[in-house]
Amino acid sequence: METLNLKISGMGSAHCVGVVKNIIVKQDDVAIENIEFGQATVKYNPEKVKPETIIQEIEKMGYKVDR
């Protein structure tokens, strides 16, 4: 497993944190290490999922993601 640190713009409430959390946990071979307003740290299996895929799924919900 590798670690991916994400800065996420647009997470202004506990609801937003929950939405992002749900997006992350629904992806295979991805686990949340930490999530809070404006950031998330996830573990992922690089043989199964690309970081870009994780980011794209979060951005589909209207958030802006930077590494």
SEFIZA-3560 file (N, C-alpha, C; in Angstrom, 3 decimals):
REM SEFIZA-3560
<numar><xx>0.842</xx><yy>-1.182</yy><zz>0.000</zz><atom>N</atom></numar>
<numar><xx>0.000</xx><yy>0.000</yy><zz>0.000</zz><atom>CA</atom></numar>
<numar><xx>0.888</xx><yy>1.247</yy><zz>0.000</zz><atom>C</atom></numar>
<numar><xx>0.445</xx><yy>2.226</yy><zz>-0.744</zz><atom>N</atom></numar>
<numar><xx>1.137</xx><yy>3.509</yy><zz>-0.776</zz><atom>CA</atom></numar>
<numar><xx>0.228</xx><yy>4.576</yy><zz>-0.196</zz><atom>C</atom></numar>
<numar><xx>0.830</xx><yy>5.696</yy><zz>0.194</zz><atom>N</atom></numar>
<numar><xx>0.090</xx><yy>6.789</yy><zz>0.809</zz><atom>CA</atom></numar>
<numar><xx>-0.075</xx><yy>7.930</yy><zz>-0.185</zz><atom>C</atom></numar>
<numar><xx>-1.269</xx><yy>8.514</yy><zz>-0.184</zz><atom>N</atom></numar>
<numar><xx>-1.573</xx><yy>9.655</yy><zz>-1.033</zz><atom>CA</atom></numar>
<numar><xx>-2.151</xx><yy>10.750</yy><zz>-0.146</zz><atom>C</atom></numar>
<numar><xx>-1.489</xx><yy>11.909</yy><zz>-0.122</zz><atom>N</atom></numar>
<numar><xx>-1.966</xx><yy>13.063</yy><zz>0.642</zz><atom>CA</atom></numar>
<numar><xx>-2.675</xx><yy>14.005</yy><zz>-0.306</zz><atom>C</atom></numar>
<numar><xx>-3.908</xx><yy>14.344</yy><zz>0.006</zz><atom>N</atom></numar>
<numar><xx>-4.718</xx><yy>15.187</yy><zz>-0.865</zz><atom>CA</atom></numar>
<numar><xx>-5.158</xx><yy>16.452</yy><zz>-0.144</zz><atom>C</atom></numar>
<numar><xx>-5.101</xx><yy>17.571</yy><zz>-0.844</zz><atom>N</atom></numar>
<numar><xx>-5.684</xx><yy>18.816</yy><zz>-0.372</zz><atom>CA</atom></numar>
<numar><xx>-6.976</xx><yy>18.989</yy><zz>-1.163</zz><atom>C</atom></numar>
<numar><xx>-8.085</xx><yy>19.146</yy><zz>-0.455</zz><atom>N</atom></numar>
<numar><xx>-9.385</xx><yy>19.156</yy><zz>-1.105</zz><atom>CA</atom></numar>
<numar><xx>-10.089</xx><yy>20.473</yy><zz>-0.809</zz><atom>C</atom></numar>
<numar><xx>-10.329</xx><yy>21.269</yy><zz>-1.843</zz><atom>N</atom></numar>
<numar><xx>-11.034</xx><yy>22.544</yy><zz>-1.710</zz><atom>CA</atom></numar>
<numar><xx>-12.532</xx><yy>22.302</yy><zz>-1.821</zz><atom>C</atom></numar>
<numar><xx>-13.293</xx><yy>23.045</yy><zz>-1.022</zz><atom>N</atom></numar>
<numar><xx>-14.747</xx><yy>22.955</yy><zz>-1.090</zz><atom>CA</atom></numar>
<numar><xx>-15.366</xx><yy>22.125</yy><zz>0.014</zz><atom>C</atom></numar>
<numar><xx>-14.537</xx><yy>21.591</yy><zz>0.898</zz><atom>N</atom></numar>
<numar><xx>-15.047</xx><yy>20.815</yy><zz>2.030</zz><atom>CA</atom></numar>
<numar><xx>-15.295</xx><yy>21.779</yy><zz>3.183</zz><atom>C</atom></numar>
<numar><xx>-16.500</xx><yy>22.334</yy><zz>3.253</zz><atom>N</atom></numar>
<numar><xx>-16.773</xx><yy>23.356</yy><zz>4.241</zz><atom>CA</atom></numar>
<numar><xx>-17.622</xx><yy>22.915</yy><zz>5.416</zz><atom>C</atom></numar>
<numar><xx>-18.000</xx><yy>21.646</yy><zz>5.441</zz><atom>N</atom></numar>
<numar><xx>-18.859</xx><yy>21.190</yy><zz>6.538</zz><atom>CA</atom></numar>
<numar><xx>-18.607</xx><yy>19.716</yy><zz>6.822</zz><atom>C</atom></numar>
<numar><xx>-19.203</xx><yy>19.256</yy><zz>7.922</zz><atom>N</atom></numar>
<numar><xx>-19.098</xx><yy>17.835</yy><zz>8.251</zz><atom>CA</atom></numar>
<numar><xx>-19.769</xx><yy>16.983</yy><zz>7.168</zz><atom>C</atom></numar>
<numar><xx>-20.807</xx><yy>17.516</yy><zz>6.564</zz><atom>N</atom></numar>
<numar><xx>-21.472</xx><yy>16.797</yy><zz>5.471</zz><atom>CA</atom></numar>
<numar><xx>-20.494</xx><yy>16.556</yy><zz>4.319</zz><atom>C</atom></numar>
<numar><xx>-19.731</xx><yy>17.568</yy><zz>3.959</zz><atom>N</atom></numar>
<numar><xx>-18.753</xx><yy>17.441</yy><zz>2.869</zz><atom>CA</atom></numar>
<numar><xx>-17.695</xx><yy>16.385</yy><zz>3.208</zz><atom>C</atom></numar>
<numar><xx>-17.244</xx><yy>16.384</yy><zz>4.446</zz><atom>N</atom></numar>
<numar><xx>-16.274</xx><yy>15.380</yy><zz>4.873</zz><atom>CA</atom></numar>
<numar><xx>-16.878</xx><yy>13.987</yy><zz>4.695</zz><atom>C</atom></numar>
<numar><xx>-18.143</xx><yy>13.831</yy><zz>5.068</zz><atom>N</atom></numar>
<numar><xx>-18.823</xx><yy>12.553</yy><zz>4.903</zz><atom>CA</atom></numar>
<numar><xx>-18.968</xx><yy>12.139</yy><zz>3.456</zz><atom>C</atom></numar>
<numar><xx>-19.263</xx><yy>13.093</yy><zz>2.585</zz><atom>N</atom></numar>
<numar><xx>-19.386</xx><yy>12.794</yy><zz>1.154</zz><atom>CA</atom></numar>
<numar><xx>-18.057</xx><yy>12.292</yy><zz>0.603</zz><atom>C</atom></numar>
<numar><xx>-16.983</xx><yy>12.998</yy><zz>0.913</zz><atom>N</atom></numar>
<numar><xx>-15.658</xx><yy>12.593</yy><zz>0.422</zz><atom>CA</atom></numar>
<numar><xx>-15.274</xx><yy>11.235</yy><zz>1.004</zz><atom>C</atom></numar>
<numar><xx>-15.569</xx><yy>11.029</yy><zz>2.277</zz><atom>N</atom></numar>
<numar><xx>-15.275</xx><yy>9.744</yy><zz>2.904</zz><atom>CA</atom></numar>
<numar><xx>-15.982</xx><yy>8.611</yy><zz>2.168</zz><atom>C</atom></numar>
<numar><xx>-17.258</xx><yy>8.799</yy><zz>1.857</zz><atom>N</atom></numar>
<numar><xx>-18.016</xx><yy>7.777</yy><zz>1.138</zz><atom>CA</atom></numar>
<numar><xx>-17.452</xx><yy>7.510</yy><zz>-0.254</zz><atom>C</atom></numar>
<numar><xx>-17.011</xx><yy>8.551</yy><zz>-0.923</zz><atom>N</atom></numar>
<numar><xx>-16.407</xx><yy>8.384</yy><zz>-2.256</zz><atom>CA</atom></numar>
<numar><xx>-15.160</xx><yy>7.517</yy><zz>-2.157</zz><atom>C</atom></numar>
<numar><xx>-14.338</xx><yy>7.798</yy><zz>-1.168</zz><atom>N</atom></numar>
<numar><xx>-13.073</xx><yy>7.074</yy><zz>-1.020</zz><atom>CA</atom></numar>
<numar><xx>-13.310</xx><yy>5.605</yy><zz>-0.656</zz><atom>C</atom></numar>
<numar><xx>-14.161</xx><yy>5.350</yy><zz>0.332</zz><atom>N</atom></numar>
<numar><xx>-14.331</xx><yy>3.973</yy><zz>0.795</zz><atom>CA</atom></numar>
<numar><xx>-15.034</xx><yy>3.075</yy><zz>-0.219</zz><atom>C</atom></numar>
<numar><xx>-15.737</xx><yy>3.663</yy><zz>-1.176</zz><atom>N</atom></numar>
<numar><xx>-16.406</xx><yy>2.861</yy><zz>-2.205</zz><atom>CA</atom></numar>
<numar><xx>-15.439</xx><yy>2.336</yy><zz>-3.260</zz><atom>C</atom></numar>
<numar><xx>-14.226</xx><yy>2.871</yy><zz>-3.284</zz><atom>N</atom></numar>
<numar><xx>-13.241</xx><yy>2.440</yy><zz>-4.271</zz><atom>CA</atom></numar>
<numar><xx>-12.485</xx><yy>1.215</yy><zz>-3.757</zz><atom>C</atom></numar>
<numar><xx>-12.330</xx><yy>0.239</yy><zz>-4.625</zz><atom>N</atom></numar>
<numar><xx>-11.594</xx><yy>-0.972</yy><zz>-4.263</zz><atom>CA</atom></numar>
<numar><xx>-10.128</xx><yy>-0.655</yy><zz>-4.029</zz><atom>C</atom></numar>
<numar><xx>-9.543</xx><yy>-1.313</yy><zz>-3.052</zz><atom>N</atom></numar>
<numar><xx>-8.121</xx><yy>-1.199</yy><zz>-2.727</zz><atom>CA</atom></numar>
<numar><xx>-7.696</xx><yy>0.204</yy><zz>-2.311</zz><atom>C</atom></numar>
<numar><xx>-8.639</xx><yy>0.953</yy><zz>-1.710</zz><atom>N</atom></numar>
<numar><xx>-8.352</xx><yy>2.283</yy><zz>-1.182</zz><atom>CA</atom></numar>
<numar><xx>-8.917</xx><yy>2.353</yy><zz>0.235</zz><atom>C</atom></numar>
<numar><xx>-8.125</xx><yy>2.878</yy><zz>1.174</zz><atom>N</atom></numar>
<numar><xx>-8.561</xx><yy>3.013</yy><zz>2.560</zz><atom>CA</atom></numar>
<numar><xx>-8.193</xx><yy>4.397</yy><zz>3.085</zz><atom>C</atom></numar>
<numar><xx>-9.022</xx><yy>4.915</yy><zz>3.961</zz><atom>N</atom></numar>
<numar><xx>-8.769</xx><yy>6.224</yy><zz>4.560</zz><atom>CA</atom></numar>
<numar><xx>-7.836</xx><yy>6.056</yy><zz>5.759</zz><atom>C</atom></numar>
<numar><xx>-6.785</xx><yy>6.835</yy><zz>5.750</zz><atom>N</atom></numar>
<numar><xx>-5.905</xx><yy>6.890</yy><zz>6.915</zz><atom>CA</atom></numar>
<numar><xx>-6.343</xx><yy>8.043</yy><zz>7.819</zz><atom>C</atom></numar>
<numar><xx>-6.697</xx><yy>9.181</yy><zz>7.194</zz><atom>N</atom></numar>
<numar><xx>-7.153</xx><yy>10.360</yy><zz>7.922</zz><atom>CA</atom></numar>
<numar><xx>-7.960</xx><yy>11.232</yy><zz>6.968</zz><atom>C</atom></numar>
<numar><xx>-9.023</xx><yy>11.834</yy><zz>7.483</zz><atom>N</atom></numar>
<numar><xx>-9.786</xx><yy>12.785</yy><zz>6.681</zz><atom>CA</atom></numar>
<numar><xx>-10.322</xx><yy>13.867</yy><zz>7.604</zz><atom>C</atom></numar>
<numar><xx>-10.214</xx><yy>15.123</yy><zz>7.163</zz><atom>N</atom></numar>
<numar><xx>-10.732</xx><yy>16.270</yy><zz>7.905</zz><atom>CA</atom></numar>
<numar><xx>-10.966</xx><yy>17.384</yy><zz>6.909</zz><atom>C</atom></numar>
<numar><xx>-11.469</xx><yy>18.517</yy><zz>7.397</zz><atom>N</atom></numar>
<numar><xx>-11.762</xx><yy>19.628</yy><zz>6.500</zz><atom>CA</atom></numar>
<numar><xx>-10.555</xx><yy>19.972</yy><zz>5.647</zz><atom>C</atom></numar>
<numar><xx>-10.720</xx><yy>19.904</yy><zz>4.342</zz><atom>N</atom></numar>
<numar><xx>-9.689</xx><yy>20.348</yy><zz>3.421</zz><atom>CA</atom></numar>
<numar><xx>-8.578</xx><yy>19.373</yy><zz>3.108</zz><atom>C</atom></numar>
<numar><xx>-8.605</xx><yy>18.186</yy><zz>3.701</zz><atom>N</atom></numar>
<numar><xx>-7.527</xx><yy>17.248</yy><zz>3.392</zz><atom>CA</atom></numar>
<numar><xx>-7.914</xx><yy>15.810</yy><zz>3.707</zz><atom>C</atom></numar>
<numar><xx>-7.213</xx><yy>14.935</yy><zz>3.025</zz><atom>N</atom></numar>
<numar><xx>-7.398</xx><yy>13.504</yy><zz>3.266</zz><atom>CA</atom></numar>
<numar><xx>-6.081</xx><yy>12.795</yy><zz>2.993</zz><atom>C</atom></numar>
<numar><xx>-5.824</xx><yy>11.775</yy><zz>3.773</zz><atom>N</atom></numar>
<numar><xx>-4.688</xx><yy>10.896</yy><zz>3.552</zz><atom>CA</atom></numar>
<numar><xx>-5.263</xx><yy>9.506</yy><zz>3.339</zz><atom>C</atom></numar>
<numar><xx>-4.929</xx><yy>8.921</yy><zz>2.194</zz><atom>N</atom></numar>
<numar><xx>-5.463</xx><yy>7.598</yy><zz>1.877</zz><atom>CA</atom></numar>
<numar><xx>-4.336</xx><yy>6.630</yy><zz>1.561</zz><atom>C</atom></numar>
<numar><xx>-4.605</xx><yy>5.368</yy><zz>1.801</zz><atom>N</atom></numar>
<numar><xx>-3.705</xx><yy>4.285</yy><zz>1.411</zz><atom>CA</atom></numar>
<numar><xx>-4.341</xx><yy>3.602</yy><zz>0.206</zz><atom>C</atom></numar>
<numar><xx>-3.522</xx><yy>3.228</yy><zz>-0.752</zz><atom>N</atom></numar>
<numar><xx>-4.062</xx><yy>2.568</yy><zz>-1.942</zz><atom>CA</atom></numar>
<numar><xx>-3.068</xx><yy>1.540</yy><zz>-2.454</zz><atom>C</atom></numar>
<numar><xx>-3.584</xx><yy>0.580</yy><zz>-3.176</zz><atom>N</atom></numar>
<numar><xx>-2.768</xx><yy>-0.459</yy><zz>-3.786</zz><atom>CA</atom></numar>
<numar><xx>-2.428</xx><yy>-0.001</yy><zz>-5.209</zz><atom>C</atom></numar>
<numar><xx>-1.172</xx><yy>0.379</yy><zz>-5.461</zz><atom>N</atom></numar>
<numar><xx>-0.808</xx><yy>0.917</yy><zz>-6.776</zz><atom>CA</atom></numar>
<numar><xx>-0.922</xx><yy>-0.101</yy><zz>-7.915</zz><atom>C</atom></numar>
<numar><xx>-1.012</xx><yy>-1.368</yy><zz>-7.575</zz><atom>N</atom></numar>
<numar><xx>-1.190</xx><yy>-2.384</yy><zz>-8.611</zz><atom>CA</atom></numar>
<numar><xx>-2.640</xx><yy>-2.472</yy><zz>-9.064</zz><atom>C</atom></numar>
<numar><xx>-3.555</xx><yy>-1.908</yy><zz>-8.273</zz><atom>N</atom></numar>
<numar><xx>-4.988</xx><yy>-2.012</yy><zz>-8.567</zz><atom>CA</atom></numar>
<numar><xx>-5.646</xx><yy>-0.681</yy><zz>-8.921</zz><atom>C</atom></numar>
<numar><xx>-5.118</xx><yy>0.414</yy><zz>-8.374</zz><atom>N</atom></numar>
<numar><xx>-5.747</xx><yy>1.717</yy><zz>-8.584</zz><atom>CA</atom></numar>
<numar><xx>-4.679</xx><yy>2.794</yy><zz>-8.732</zz><atom>C</atom></numar>
<numar><xx>-4.957</xx><yy>3.760</yy><zz>-9.599</zz><atom>N</atom></numar>
<numar><xx>-4.046</xx><yy>4.882</yy><zz>-9.812</zz><atom>CA</atom></numar>
<numar><xx>-4.503</xx><yy>6.069</yy><zz>-8.970</zz><atom>C</atom></numar>
<numar><xx>-3.568</xx><yy>6.883</yy><zz>-8.484</zz><atom>N</atom></numar>
<numar><xx>-3.953</xx><yy>8.073</yy><zz>-7.728</zz><atom>CA</atom></numar>
<numar><xx>-4.912</xx><yy>8.971</yy><zz>-8.510</zz><atom>C</atom></numar>
<numar><xx>-4.724</xx><yy>9.057</yy><zz>-9.820</zz><atom>N</atom></numar>
<numar><xx>-5.583</xx><yy>9.895</yy><zz>-10.650</zz><atom>CA</atom></numar>
<numar><xx>-7.038</xx><yy>9.440</yy><zz>-10.586</zz><atom>C</atom></numar>
<numar><xx>-7.252</xx><yy>8.139</yy><zz>-10.454</zz><atom>N</atom></numar>
<numar><xx>-8.610</xx><yy>7.613</yy><zz>-10.364</zz><atom>CA</atom></numar>
<numar><xx>-9.270</xx><yy>8.058</yy><zz>-9.061</zz><atom>C</atom></numar>
<numar><xx>-8.527</xx><yy>8.025</yy><zz>-7.978</zz><atom>N</atom></numar>
<numar><xx>-9.050</xx><yy>8.473</yy><zz>-6.687</zz><atom>CA</atom></numar>
<numar><xx>-9.430</xx><yy>9.946</yy><zz>-6.780</zz><atom>C</atom></numar>
<numar><xx>-8.541</xx><yy>10.742</yy><zz>-7.333</zz><atom>N</atom></numar>
<numar><xx>-8.770</xx><yy>12.184</yy><zz>-7.476</zz><atom>CA</atom></numar>
<numar><xx>-9.967</xx><yy>12.462</yy><zz>-8.370</zz><atom>C</atom></numar>
<numar><xx>-10.080</xx><yy>11.786</yy><zz>-9.492</zz><atom>N</atom></numar>
<numar><xx>-11.198</xx><yy>11.990</yy><zz>-10.417</zz><atom>CA</atom></numar>
<numar><xx>-12.541</xx><yy>11.709</yy><zz>-9.751</zz><atom>C</atom></numar>
<numar><xx>-12.605</xx><yy>10.660</yy><zz>-8.949</zz><atom>N</atom></numar>
<numar><xx>-13.859</xx><yy>10.317</yy><zz>-8.272</zz><atom>CA</atom></numar>
<numar><xx>-14.276</xx><yy>11.420</yy><zz>-7.303</zz><atom>C</atom></numar>
<numar><xx>-13.325</xx><yy>12.005</yy><zz>-6.604</zz><atom>N</atom></numar>
<numar><xx>-13.638</xx><yy>13.099</yy><zz>-5.676</zz><atom>CA</atom></numar>
<numar><xx>-14.059</xx><yy>14.341</yy><zz>-6.455</zz><atom>C</atom></numar>
<numar><xx>-13.356</xx><yy>14.644</yy><zz>-7.545</zz><atom>N</atom></numar>
<numar><xx>-13.668</xx><yy>15.833</yy><zz>-8.336</zz><atom>CA</atom></numar>
<numar><xx>-15.018</xx><yy>15.727</yy><zz>-9.043</zz><atom>C</atom></numar>
<numar><xx>-15.474</xx><yy>14.517</yy><zz>-9.320</zz><atom>N</atom></numar>
<numar><xx>-16.804</xx><yy>14.333</yy><zz>-9.930</zz><atom>CA</atom></numar>
<numar><xx>-17.911</xx><yy>14.918</yy><zz>-9.058</zz><atom>C</atom></numar>
<numar><xx>-17.672</xx><yy>14.997</yy><zz>-7.764</zz><atom>N</atom></numar>
<numar><xx>-18.655</xx><yy>15.520</yy><zz>-6.820</zz><atom>CA</atom></numar>
<numar><xx>-18.509</xx><yy>17.025</yy><zz>-6.615</zz><atom>C</atom></numar>
<numar><xx>-17.634</xx><yy>17.665</yy><zz>-7.392</zz><atom>N</atom></numar>
<numar><xx>-17.519</xx><yy>19.119</yy><zz>-7.365</zz><atom>CA</atom></numar>
<numar><xx>-16.420</xx><yy>19.690</yy><zz>-6.491</zz><atom>C</atom></numar>
<numar><xx>-15.591</xx><yy>18.837</yy><zz>-5.946</zz><atom>N</atom></numar>
<numar><xx>-14.463</xx><yy>19.312</yy><zz>-5.126</zz><atom>CA</atom></numar>
<numar><xx>-13.224</xx><yy>19.453</yy><zz>-5.996</zz><atom>C</atom></numar>
<numar><xx>-12.313</xx><yy>20.318</yy><zz>-5.589</zz><atom>N</atom></numar>
<numar><xx>-11.034</xx><yy>20.519</yy><zz>-6.281</zz><atom>CA</atom></numar>
<numar><xx>-9.961</xx><yy>19.824</yy><zz>-5.459</zz><atom>C</atom></numar>
<numar><xx>-9.169</xx><yy>18.974</yy><zz>-6.119</zz><atom>N</atom></numar>
<numar><xx>-8.167</xx><yy>18.182</yy><zz>-5.416</zz><atom>CA</atom></numar>
<numar><xx>-6.771</xx><yy>18.498</yy><zz>-5.933</zz><atom>C</atom></numar>
<numar><xx>-5.846</xx><yy>18.718</yy><zz>-5.007</zz><atom>N</atom></numar>
<numar><xx>-4.432</xx><yy>18.887</yy><zz>-5.307</zz><atom>CA</atom></numar>
<numar><xx>-3.650</xx><yy>17.900</yy><zz>-4.447</zz><atom>C</atom></numar>
<numar><xx>-2.508</xx><yy>17.485</yy><zz>-4.965</zz><atom>N</atom></numar>
<numar><xx>-1.639</xx><yy>16.605</yy><zz>-4.174</zz><atom>CA</atom></numar>
<numar><xx>-0.690</xx><yy>17.423</yy><zz>-3.338</zz><atom>C</atom></numar>
//
